[in-house]
Amino acid sequence: MALLSYRQPVDYGVQLDAFKEFINDFKTSGFETITTAIGDINIEEDDLSDEYDFMDDDDETQQARRQEKKQRRKPRHKYKDLLQELADRKVDEVIVDLDDLRSWEHETNSELNLVESVEKNTKHYVEIFSRAVDALMPGPSTGISFKDDVLDVLMSNRQQRNRDLEQAAERMMDPTLLNEQFPAELTRRYTLVFKPRSSTNDAPVKALSVRQVRGDHLGQLISIRGIATRVSDVKPIVQVSAYTCDRCGCEIFQPVSDKQFGPLTVCPSQDCKDNQAKGQLHPSSRASKFLPFQEVKIQELAEQVPIGQIPRTLTVLCYGTLVRQINPGDIVDVGGIFLPTPYTGFKAMRAGLLTDTYLEAHHITQHKKAYEDMEVDPMMMRRIIKFTQTGSQYEYLAKSIAPEIFGHLDVKKALLLLLVGGVTKEVGDGMRIRGDINICLMGDPGVAKSQLLKYISKVAPRGVYTSGRGSSGVGLTAAVMRDPVTDEMVLEGGALVLADNGICCIDEFDKMDDNDRTAIHEVMEQQTISISKAGISTTLNARTSILAAANPLYGRYNTRLSAVENINLPAALLSRFDVMFLLLDTPTRETDAQLAKHVAYVHMHNRHPDLGTADGVVFSPQEVRAYVAQARTFRPVVPQSVSEYMVKTYVRLRGQQKRAENKNQNFGHTTPRTLLGVVRLAQALARLRFSDTVTQEDVDEALRLVEASKESLAAEDARGGNRRTLNASSKIYNLVKGLADTGACRADDDGEEDEEEGFGVELNLRKVKERVIAKGFTENQWLTALEEYTDLDVWQTAGNGTRLVFITSGDAEREESQEL
């Protein structure tokens, strides 16, 4: 039975000619030429940059610069010039922008619908466009010399041989000679990729989630948004396998297009066929063609996952120049071809007719670039520098952090310094002193700790948000697993490794198990993770800042206990935090009214109210990130005078700590790490000023932030006033008197007639004791108070020890007031 045949609906020859015309004829507009030439930066009408002054040059240099600028203004052949650079071995990638192809089609009124054809059958059109590039490839402007790479010489010889065979085939009228040409893959020194169309109002293009990819997208060029969870090592993958025959000496080339292939063993050359000799083939890796290959796992973002379902993953295969562009933890848009691949090996026996799917990457867009990779828009930079010159950028930037959250200005200032960070130093003997700042937010429920953490994780280029109860020690550090590609044991990094060169936000820090919390100790000071598992002994980098949020031991801050008893974290961990903020929810009429108005305004208008800055200036998260990127380029140093000032201040802080310990009012320990924390905060403040020198004002502000964390506790002490001067017995008396007045904890058979007789109020002793202990008092304090006020004849206990008779007489109250 003959297979069904179907005539191809498109004339690929006509489209090939159209691609050649596009490469030859497409020109960039004058505006695009200017912006492209200097890195997508728009020049204002005066054509002058802030960073360059023509007065610094002489007349000849000015004239040459004007000529160069005039030349840049002219439209240029974008792809024709690219082919010349390709021939000169300056670039090794051809990026075909589908926006350019669409604009060229509109200009020429072409009806071939090239863009739609490329998007629907991308894999085939990569080869067709590559043929157009090969046909139009110009000769190199410089010849091959002995100084060039061996591959350049090989490529030149192969291309020359292909041209000789073409001329011989035309001269001898024998097209079979073309079969002896080198495969096209061996003569191409470039990777051809398509850049997806950008979104416009007329034709919106939205990146899909992994869940939205369907069978209709097979073979098409699509864009998928997700977070990279695992990235494999870069390894060579064979594209053309070369063999050498030991009898006839022929070179045999076998193009490879699938994951697996059967190597040739018998020479198929014409000489061996004529001599009826089965020549043995030997693989030649030097003449083969290999491409860099990397496998990436993309997972859905949290906001893309429906309720009650787990995120899905998709495999992305990167070839050639696209490798090493994605790191674990990056949020990316990957444009590529959605393709199926059958299962191989034992999986094929279980899967049957099922196939797996993958995405062959063509274009990668990073959403949150690292600070050093960011290209700051000059208009945005001018706006920031304008406020930098006024000297108020510190206040503006701090108020711009989570502006929907009311108050907490000092906390926001500390979080701004966390984003900027100090200077990481490496001493001559290899010892490393961290510059990242660690902050702990401890406080009552409802003070927006988690919202601050969420905001910081989104602003930071590499921000990982995790919760204490939902994280294990392995999930934070690294897990040992088997690599599905190479079948060897590899380490998969946890949250702290994914946050390398970023910020790791850990919520519910107090809910973590002690065994899991010990994994953070090494990260917070040494910034490494030492692993010894499954025969793998290594040290992973975790150069991350830790931003932790925790609740006090009893849910809310208990004012009857000291700060150390409320926090309940080990001193070894507390000393590793540079700043610890204690956020207490104390009810005051004025603050509560402002907070309520702020929250109501946010809910009504979906934006924050005016924050009191000049002209209502609030920087967007993108501007904050750009400012931080610019500030991190500075490396401030501490001069001698400021260093002496720091030493005196540190000695004074140690003296304050000793006095506070004697009064049992200590909150946090002043250790040598505290001095390093002040240095880091001062360096971050100098970076914010775009300065290379730390001043005494920076040190004072750093010390003020450290002291601000203790001020809330001191304010709570002062607010307690006279109530704090009462001893435990007097507090218990006030509590029991309140219970008697309200009628709570009455004895079960207590009748109103007893009170009418003037005898007093009978209370259930067991219930009163439970209420007293529930308020934070100990059993010994309760027994002492019971004994003291029984001696004062304020109350009496029944003989069976089940009732407390509270005597309602003025004499007892007078005695109580005298005691106070």
C-alpha positions in Angstrom: 0.0 0.0 0.0 1.4 3.3 -1.1 1.8 6.1 1.5 -0.5 9.1 1.0 1.2 12.0 -0.5 0.2 15.7 -0.1 1.5 18.5 -2.2 3.2 21.1 -0.2 1.0 24.2 0.2 3.9 26.7 0.1 6.5 27.3 -2.6 9.6 27.3 -0.5 11.7 28.4 -3.4 9.8 31.6 -3.7 10.1 32.2 0.0 13.8 31.5 -0.1 14.2 34.3 -2.7 12.1 36.5 -0.5 14.4 35.9 2.4 17.4 36.8 0.2 15.7 40.1 -0.7 15.0 40.8 2.9 18.6 40.3 3.9 19.8 42.5 1.0 17.2 45.3 1.1 16.2 45.7 4.8 17.4 49.0 6.3 17.0 50.4 9.8 15.4 53.8 10.1 17.4 56.8 11.2 16.0 56.8 14.7 16.6 53.1 15.2 20.1 53.5 13.9 20.9 56.0 16.6 19.4 54.1 19.4 20.8 50.8 18.3 24.3 52.1 17.8 24.7 53.3 21.4 22.8 50.6 23.2 19.1 51.5 23.0 19.6 55.0 24.6 17.6 57.9 23.2 19.5 61.1 22.7 17.7 64.4 23.4 17.5 67.2 20.9 20.7 68.8 21.9 22.6 65.6 21.2 24.7 66.1 24.3 25.3 63.6 27.0 25.8 64.3 30.6 29.0 62.2 30.7 30.7 63.8 27.7 31.9 67.3 27.1 33.1 68.5 23.6 35.3 71.1 25.3 37.6 68.3 26.3 38.6 67.6 22.7 40.6 69.5 20.1 39.2 70.6 16.8 40.3 67.4 14.9 38.7 65.1 17.4 35.5 67.1 17.4 35.4 67.0 13.6 36.0 63.2 13.5 33.3 62.7 16.2 30.8 64.7 14.2 31.5 62.7 11.0 31.0 59.5 12.9 27.7 60.7 14.3 26.5 61.8 10.9 27.5 58.4 9.5 25.5 56.7 12.3 22.4 58.8 11.5 22.2 57.3 8.0 20.1 54.2 7.6 22.1 51.0 7.3 21.6 47.5 6.0 21.2 45.7 9.3 21.4 42.1 8.1 23.9 42.7 5.2 26.3 44.3 7.7 25.7 41.4 10.1 26.7 38.8 7.4 30.0 40.7 6.8 30.7 40.6 10.5 29.9 36.9 10.4 32.3 36.3 7.5 35.0 38.2 9.4 34.4 35.9 12.4 33.4 38.8 14.7 30.0 37.3 15.7 28.7 33.8 15.7 25.0 34.3 16.0 22.4 35.5 13.5 19.3 36.9 15.3 16.4 37.4 12.9 13.9 39.8 14.4 10.4 39.0 13.3 9.4 42.7 13.8 11.9 43.6 11.1 10.5 40.9 8.8 7.0 42.2 9.3 7.9 45.8 8.7 9.7 44.8 5.5 6.6 42.9 4.3 4.5 46.0 4.9 6.9 48.2 3.0 7.1 45.8 0.0 3.4 44.8 0.1 4.5 41.2 0.1 1.6 38.6 0.2 3.8 35.6 1.2 2.9 36.0 4.9 6.5 35.1 5.9 6.0 36.0 9.6 3.0 33.7 10.0 4.8 30.9 8.1 7.9 31.2 10.3 5.8 31.3 13.5 3.8 28.2 12.5 6.7 26.0 11.2 9.8 27.5 12.8 12.0 24.4 12.7 11.8 24.1 8.9 12.3 27.8 8.3 15.5 27.8 10.4 17.0 25.7 7.6 15.5 27.7 4.8 16.7 31.0 6.2 20.2 29.4 6.8 20.3 28.6 3.1 19.6 32.2 2.3 22.4 33.3 4.6 24.8 30.7 3.1 23.9 31.9 -0.4 24.5 35.6 0.4 27.5 35.1 2.7 30.3 37.5 1.5 33.9 36.8 1.5 36.0 37.8 4.6 37.5 41.2 4.5 40.8 39.7 5.9 42.4 36.5 4.7 43.2 33.4 6.7 46.6 33.4 8.2 48.6 31.1 10.5 47.6 33.3 13.4 43.9 32.2 13.1 42.2 29.4 14.8 42.5 25.9 13.4 38.7 25.9 12.9 39.0 29.0 10.7 41.4 27.2 8.4 39.2 24.1 8.3 36.1 26.2 7.5 38.0 28.1 4.8 39.2 24.9 3.1 35.7 23.3 3.3 34.0 26.3 1.8 36.7 26.4 -1.0 36.2 22.7 -1.7 32.4 23.2 -1.9 32.8 26.0 -4.4 35.2 23.9 -6.5 32.7 21.1 -6.6 29.9 23.4 -7.7 32.0 24.8 -10.5 33.0 21.3 -11.6 29.4 20.1 -11.6 28.4 23.1 -13.8 31.4 22.5 -16.1 30.9 18.8 -16.5 27.1 18.9 -16.4 27.2 16.2 -13.6 24.9 17.1 -10.6 26.0 14.0 -8.8 29.2 15.7 -7.9 27.3 17.9 -5.5 26.7 14.9 -3.3 30.4 15.0 -2.3 30.1 18.4 -0.8 30.6 19.0 2.9 27.3 19.1 4.8 25.9 22.6 5.4 26.3 22.1 9.2 30.1 21.8 8.8 30.5 25.0 6.8 28.3 27.2 9.1 30.0 28.9 11.9 26.9 30.5 13.3 23.7 29.8 15.2 20.5 31.1 13.5 17.6 32.0 15.9 14.4 33.9 15.5 13.4 36.6 18.0 9.6 36.6 18.6 7.5 39.5 17.7 7.1 42.2 20.4 3.6 43.0 21.7 1.7 45.9 20.2 -1.8 47.3 20.6 -2.9 45.9 17.3 -1.3 42.4 17.8 -0.8 41.7 21.5 1.7 38.9 22.2 1.5 37.5 25.7 4.0 35.0 27.2 2.3 31.7 28.1 2.5 29.8 31.3 3.6 26.1 31.1 0.0 25.1 31.8 -1.3 27.0 28.8 0.8 25.2 26.2 -1.3 22.9 24.1 -1.0 20.4 21.3 -1.9 23.2 18.8 1.4 24.9 19.6 3.5 21.9 18.3 6.2 23.2 15.9 5.3 26.8 16.5 7.4 29.7 17.9 5.9 30.5 21.4 7.1 32.4 24.5 6.8 30.8 27.9 7.3 32.6 31.2 8.6 30.8 34.3 11.3 30.4 36.9 14.4 28.3 36.2 14.6 25.6 38.9 17.5 23.4 37.6 20.2 24.1 35.0 22.5 21.4 33.8 26.2 21.6 33.0 27.2 22.7 29.5 28.2 19.7 27.4 28.9 19.1 23.7 26.2 17.5 21.6 27.2 16.1 18.2 25.6 17.7 15.1 27.7 16.0 12.4 29.6 12.9 13.1 32.7 12.3 11.0 34.4 8.9 10.2 37.6 7.9 8.3 37.8 4.7 6.2 40.9 2.6 6.8 40.9 1.2 3.2 40.0 4.0 0.8 40.9 6.9 3.1 37.6 8.7 2.5 36.0 11.0 5.0 32.3 10.2 5.7 30.0 12.7 7.4 26.8 11.7 9.1 24.4 14.6 10.1 22.6 13.9 13.4 19.2 15.4 14.1 17.8 13.2 16.8 18.8 12.5 20.4 20.1 9.1 19.5 21.6 7.8 16.3 23.3 4.6 15.1 26.9 5.1 14.2 28.1 3.9 10.8 30.4 0.9 10.8 30.8 0.1 7.0 32.2 2.6 4.5 29.5 3.7 2.1 32.0 5.4 -0.4 32.0 4.7 -4.1 35.6 3.3 -4.0 34.7 0.7 -1.4 31.6 -0.3 -3.4 33.6 -0.6 -6.7 36.3 -2.7 -5.0 33.6 -4.7 -3.0 35.7 -4.0 0.1 33.9 -3.3 3.4 36.2 -0.7 4.8 36.2 -0.2 8.6 35.1 3.3 9.7 36.9 5.0 12.6 35.2 8.0 14.3 37.1 11.3 13.9 36.1 13.7 16.6 38.4 16.4 15.2 36.4 16.6 11.9 33.0 16.3 13.7 30.8 19.2 14.5 29.7 19.7 18.1 27.4 22.3 19.6 27.3 23.5 23.3 24.2 22.0 24.9 22.4 22.8 28.1 19.2 21.5 29.6 17.0 23.9 31.7 13.9 23.1 33.8 11.3 25.9 33.8 8.6 26.0 36.4 5.4 28.0 36.6 5.4 31.1 38.7 3.4 31.1 41.9 0.7 33.5 40.6 0.2 31.2 37.5 -0.8 28.1 39.5 -4.5 27.5 40.0 -5.8 26.9 43.5 -5.1 23.4 44.9 -2.6 22.4 42.2 1.1 22.0 42.1 3.3 24.0 39.6 4.1 22.3 36.3 7.6 22.1 34.7 8.8 22.1 31.1 12.2 21.1 29.7 14.1 23.8 27.7 17.0 22.8 25.5 19.6 25.5 24.8 22.1 25.2 21.9 25.0 27.2 20.7 25.1 30.8 21.9 22.1 30.5 24.1 23.8 28.4 26.8 24.9 30.0 30.1 22.2 32.7 29.8 20.0 31.2 32.5 20.9 30.6 36.2 18.8 28.8 38.8 16.3 31.2 40.3 16.0 33.5 37.3 12.6 34.6 36.1 12.7 34.5 32.3 10.7 34.6 29.1 11.9 31.9 26.8 10.9 32.1 23.1 11.4 28.9 21.3 9.9 26.0 19.3 7.6 23.6 21.1 8.5 20.1 19.9 7.7 16.5 20.8 10.3 13.8 21.3 9.7 10.1 21.8 10.8 8.3 24.9 14.0 6.2 24.5 15.4 3.2 26.3 13.5 1.6 29.1 11.1 4.6 29.3 9.9 3.8 25.8 8.8 0.3 26.9 6.7 1.8 29.7 5.4 4.8 27.8 4.4 3.0 24.6 3.2 5.5 22.0 3.4 8.5 24.4 5.9 11.2 23.7 7.6 13.8 25.8 7.7 17.5 24.9 10.4 20.2 25.2 11.1 23.7 24.1 14.0 24.5 21.8 15.2 27.9 22.9 15.6 30.7 20.4 15.4 33.9 22.5 15.8 34.5 26.3 14.6 37.6 28.1 15.6 38.2 31.7 13.0 39.9 33.9 15.2 40.7 36.9 18.7 41.2 35.8 21.6 41.2 38.2 22.8 44.6 39.3 26.0 44.4 37.2 24.0 43.4 34.1 21.4 46.2 34.3 21.3 48.9 31.7 20.0 52.0 33.4 17.7 54.2 31.3 19.4 57.6 31.2 16.1 59.5 31.7 15.6 57.5 34.9 19.1 58.1 35.9 18.8 61.9 35.4 15.7 61.9 37.6 17.5 60.1 40.4 20.6 62.3 40.1 18.4 65.4 40.4 17.3 64.2 43.9 20.8 63.0 44.7 22.1 66.6 44.3 19.5 67.8 46.9 20.9 65.4 49.4 17.4 64.0 50.3 17.6 60.8 48.3 18.0 58.7 51.5 14.5 59.8 52.8 12.8 59.6 49.3 14.1 56.1 48.6 13.2 54.8 52.1 9.7 56.1 51.8 9.5 54.5 48.3 10.0 51.0 49.8 6.5 49.5 50.2 4.7 52.9 50.3 1.3 51.1 50.8 2.5 50.1 54.3 2.0 52.8 56.9 4.9 54.1 59.1 8.0 52.0 60.0 10.3 54.6 58.4 13.4 53.4 60.3 12.7 49.8 59.3 12.4 50.9 55.6 15.7 52.7 55.9 17.4 49.6 57.1 15.8 47.5 54.3 17.1 50.1 51.8 20.6 49.6 53.2 20.0 45.9 53.0 19.4 46.2 49.2 22.6 48.3 48.8 24.8 46.3 51.1 28.3 46.9 52.3 31.6 46.1 50.6 32.8 42.5 50.5 36.5 42.3 51.2 39.0 39.5 50.5 42.1 39.7 52.6 45.5 38.7 51.1 45.6 35.3 52.8 42.2 34.4 51.3 40.0 35.2 54.3 36.7 36.8 53.2 34.8 39.5 55.2 31.2 39.7 54.2 29.5 42.9 53.1 25.9 41.6 53.0 23.7 42.9 55.8 21.4 40.6 57.7 18.2 42.0 59.4 15.7 40.4 61.7 12.2 41.9 62.2 10.6 40.7 65.4 7.2 41.9 66.5 3.6 41.6 67.2 1.1 40.2 64.6 -0.3 42.6 62.1 2.7 45.0 61.8 3.2 44.1 58.1 6.4 42.1 58.5 5.5 39.6 55.8 4.5 42.3 53.3 7.8 44.0 53.8 9.6 40.7 53.1 7.4 40.1 49.9 8.3 43.6 48.6 12.0 43.2 49.2 12.0 39.8 47.5 10.4 41.3 44.4 12.6 44.4 44.2 15.9 42.5 44.6 17.2 41.0 41.3 17.5 37.6 43.0 15.0 37.4 45.8 13.8 34.1 47.3 10.9 34.0 49.7 10.4 31.1 52.0 8.6 30.3 55.2 10.1 28.8 58.3 7.7 26.0 58.9 7.5 25.0 55.3 11.3 24.8 54.8 13.6 22.0 55.8 17.3 22.1 56.3 17.8 20.3 52.9 15.4 22.7 51.2 17.4 25.6 52.4 20.9 24.2 51.6 21.1 21.5 49.0 19.6 18.1 48.1 21.4 15.2 46.4 19.6 13.8 43.4 20.3 11.8 40.3 20.7 13.8 37.1 18.2 12.4 34.5 20.6 13.2 31.6 23.9 11.8 32.8 22.5 9.5 35.5 25.0 10.6 38.0 24.5 12.0 41.5 24.4 15.8 41.5 23.6 18.5 44.0 20.4 20.6 43.5 20.7 23.9 45.3 18.0 25.0 47.9 16.6 28.4 48.7 19.9 29.9 50.0 21.9 28.7 47.0 19.2 30.1 44.6 19.5 33.4 46.4 23.3 33.6 45.8 24.2 37.3 45.2 20.7 38.2 46.2 18.4 38.3 49.3 16.8 35.3 51.0 13.6 36.3 52.9 12.6 33.8 55.6 9.2 34.4 57.2 8.0 32.7 60.4 11.7 32.4 61.5 10.7 31.4 65.0 8.6 28.4 63.8 11.7 26.7 62.3 13.0 23.6 64.0 16.3 24.0 65.7 18.0 21.4 63.5 16.9 23.3 60.4 17.9 26.6 61.8 21.5 25.5 62.3 21.9 25.3 58.5 21.6 29.1 58.5 24.5 29.8 61.0 27.3 29.1 58.5 25.5 31.0 55.7 25.0 34.2 57.8 28.7 34.6 58.6 30.8 32.6 56.3 28.4 32.8 53.3 29.1 29.2 52.3 27.3 25.9 52.6 29.5 22.9 53.4 28.0 19.6 52.1 29.1 16.0 52.7 26.4 13.7 51.2 26.4 10.6 49.0 30.2 10.8 48.4 30.0 14.5 47.4 32.1 16.7 49.7 32.0 20.3 48.5 31.4 23.9 49.6 28.6 25.9 47.8 28.5 29.7 47.6 25.6 31.4 49.4 26.6 35.0 49.2 23.2 36.2 50.3 21.6 38.6 52.7 19.2 37.1 55.2 16.0 39.0 56.0 14.1 37.2 58.7 10.7 37.9 60.3 9.6 36.3 63.6 7.0 36.6 66.2 7.8 36.7 70.0 7.6 33.5 72.0 4.0 34.0 73.2 2.6 35.3 69.9 2.5 38.9 71.2 5.2 40.7 73.1 4.7 40.1 76.9 5.6 43.2 78.7 5.9 41.3 82.0 8.9 39.4 80.7 12.3 40.7 79.7 13.2 41.1 76.0 15.5 38.0 76.1 12.7 35.8 77.4 10.3 37.2 74.7 12.6 36.7 71.7 13.7 33.1 72.6 16.3 32.8 69.9 19.9 31.6 70.7 22.5 34.2 71.2 24.7 32.7 68.5 22.0 33.4 66.0 21.1 36.9 67.3 24.7 38.1 67.1 24.8 37.3 63.4 22.1 39.9 62.6 23.5 43.3 62.0 20.1 45.0 62.9 17.2 43.6 64.9 14.0 45.6 64.9 11.4 45.0 67.6 8.0 46.2 66.1 5.4 46.5 68.9 1.7 47.2 68.2 1.0 49.7 71.0 -2.5 51.4 70.8 -2.3 55.2 70.7 -5.2 57.3 69.5 -3.3 59.5 67.1 -1.2 56.7 65.4 -4.2 54.4 65.2 -6.3 57.1 63.4 -3.5 57.7 60.9 -3.1 54.0 60.3 -6.8 53.5 59.7 -7.0 56.5 57.3 -3.9 55.1 55.4 -5.4 51.6 55.0 -8.8 53.0 54.0 -7.2 55.2 51.3 -5.2 52.3 49.9 -8.4 50.2 49.7 -10.4 53.0 48.1 -7.9 54.2 45.5 -5.6 51.1 45.0 -2.6 53.3 45.6 -0.8 54.9 48.5 -1.6 58.4 49.8 0.8 61.3 49.7 3.8 60.4 51.8 4.8 63.9 52.6 7.8 64.1 50.2 8.5 67.1 48.0 6.3 67.2 44.9 4.9 63.8 46.0 8.0 62.0 44.8 7.8 58.2 45.1 10.2 56.0 43.2 8.9 53.0 41.4 10.4 49.5 42.2 12.3 49.7 38.8 13.8 53.1 39.8 14.8 51.8 43.2 16.5 48.8 41.6 18.3 51.1 39.1 19.5 53.4 41.9 20.7 50.5 43.9 22.5 49.1 40.8 24.3 52.4 40.4 25.1 52.7 44.1 26.6 49.2 44.2 29.3 50.3 41.7 31.1 52.3 44.5 33.5 50.8 47.0 33.8 53.3 49.9 36.7 53.1 52.4 36.8 54.2 56.0 39.4 57.0 56.7 41.6 57.1 59.9 39.6 59.7 61.7 36.3 57.9 61.2 37.9 54.7 62.3 39.0 56.2 65.6 35.5 57.5 66.1 34.1 54.0 65.6 36.4 52.5 68.2 35.3 55.0 70.9 31.7 54.4 70.0 32.1 50.6 70.2 33.6 50.9 73.7 30.7 53.1 74.8 28.2 50.6 73.4 29.9 47.8 75.4 29.6 49.8 78.6 25.9 50.4 77.9 25.3 46.7 77.4 26.9 45.9 80.8 24.7 48.4 82.6 21.6 47.1 80.8 22.5 43.5 81.8 22.7 44.6 85.5 19.2 46.1 85.2 17.8 43.0 83.3 16.9 45.3 80.3 19.3 43.9 77.8 17.9 43.5 74.2 20.5 42.0 71.9 24.2 41.6 72.7 26.9 44.0 71.7 29.7 41.8 70.2 32.5 42.4 67.8 30.0 41.5 65.1 28.1 44.6 66.1 31.1 46.7 65.2 31.3 45.0 61.8 27.6 45.6 61.3 28.0 49.3 61.9 30.9 49.4 59.3 28.6 47.7 56.8 25.7 50.1 57.4 28.0 53.1 57.1 29.5 51.8 53.8 25.9 51.3 52.5 25.0 54.9 53.4 28.2 56.1 51.6 27.2 54.1 48.6 23.7 55.8 48.6 25.5 59.2 48.4 27.6 57.9 45.4 30.7 58.5 47.5 33.9 56.5 47.9 34.5 57.7 51.5 32.7 57.0 54.7 32.0 60.1 56.8 31.2 60.5 60.5 27.6 61.3 59.6 27.3 57.9 58.0 28.5 56.2 61.2 26.1 58.3 63.3 23.2 57.3 61.1 24.2 53.6 61.3 24.4 53.8 65.1 21.0 55.6 65.2 19.5 52.7 63.2 21.0 50.1 65.6 19.7 52.1 68.6 16.3 52.6 66.9 15.6 48.9 67.3 15.9 49.3 71.1 13.9 52.5 71.3 10.6 50.8 70.8 11.4 48.6 73.8 12.5 51.6 75.9 9.3 53.4 74.9 7.3 50.4 76.1 9.1 50.5 79.4 8.3 54.2 79.9 4.7 53.8 78.8 4.2 51.2 81.5 4.8 54.0 84.0 3.7 53.3 87.6 2.2 49.9 86.6 5.7 48.6 86.0 6.8 49.6 89.5 4.2 47.4 91.1 5.5 44.1 92.5 4.0 40.8 91.4 1.7 40.5 94.5 0.1 43.9 93.9 -0.5 43.1 90.3 -2.2 39.8 91.3 -4.3 41.7 93.8 -5.5 44.2 91.1 -6.3 41.2 88.9 -8.3 39.4 91.5 -10.2 42.6 92.5 -11.1 43.1 88.9 -12.5 39.5 88.7 -14.5 40.1 91.9 -15.9 43.4 90.5 -16.9 41.9 87.2 -18.5 38.8 88.7 -16.1 36.4 87.0 -14.8 33.2 88.6 -17.8 33.1 91.1 -18.2 29.9 93.1 -20.9 27.6 91.6 -23.3 27.8 94.5 -22.6 31.4 95.4 -25.8 33.3 96.0 -26.4 37.0 96.0 -27.7 36.8 99.5 -24.2 36.3 100.9 -23.1 39.6 99.3 -26.2 41.4 100.6 -25.3 40.3 104.2 -21.9 42.1 103.8 -19.9 39.0 104.1 -18.0 39.5 100.8 -17.7 37.8 97.4 -16.9 34.1 97.1 -14.6 33.2 94.2 -13.6 29.7 92.9 -10.0 29.4 94.0 -9.1 27.0 91.1 -10.5 29.3 88.4 -8.8 32.4 89.9 -5.5 30.6 90.0 -5.9 29.6 86.3 -6.6 33.2 85.3 -3.6 34.5 87.2 -1.2 32.0 85.7 -2.6 32.6 82.2 -1.6 36.3 82.6 2.1 35.3 82.8 2.6 35.0 86.6 4.2 31.9 88.1 2.7 29.6 90.7 5.2 30.8 93.4 4.1 34.4 92.8 0.5 33.4 93.2 1.1 31.6 96.5 3.1 34.5 97.8 0.4 37.0 97.0 -2.3 34.7 98.5 -0.3 34.4 101.7 0.4 38.2 101.9 -3.2 39.4 101.4 -4.5 36.7 103.8 -2.3 38.1 106.5 -3.6 41.6 105.7 -7.2 40.2 106.1 -8.1 41.3 102.5 -9.3 37.9 101.6 -9.7 34.5 103.3 -9.5 31.0 102.0 -12.0 28.3 102.9 -10.9 25.5 104.9 -11.1 22.9 102.2 -9.0 25.2 99.9 -11.6 25.5 97.1 -12.9 29.0 97.7 -11.5 32.5 98.1 -13.7 34.9 100.0 -12.8 38.5 98.9 -13.8 41.0 101.7 -15.4 44.1 100.3 -14.4 46.7 102.9 -12.8 50.1 102.7 -10.1 49.1 105.3 -8.6 46.6 103.0 -8.5 49.0 100.1 -6.9 51.6 102.3 -4.2 49.2 103.3 -3.6 48.4 99.6 -3.2 52.1 98.8 -0.8 52.6 101.7 1.3 49.7 100.3 1.5 51.4 96.9 
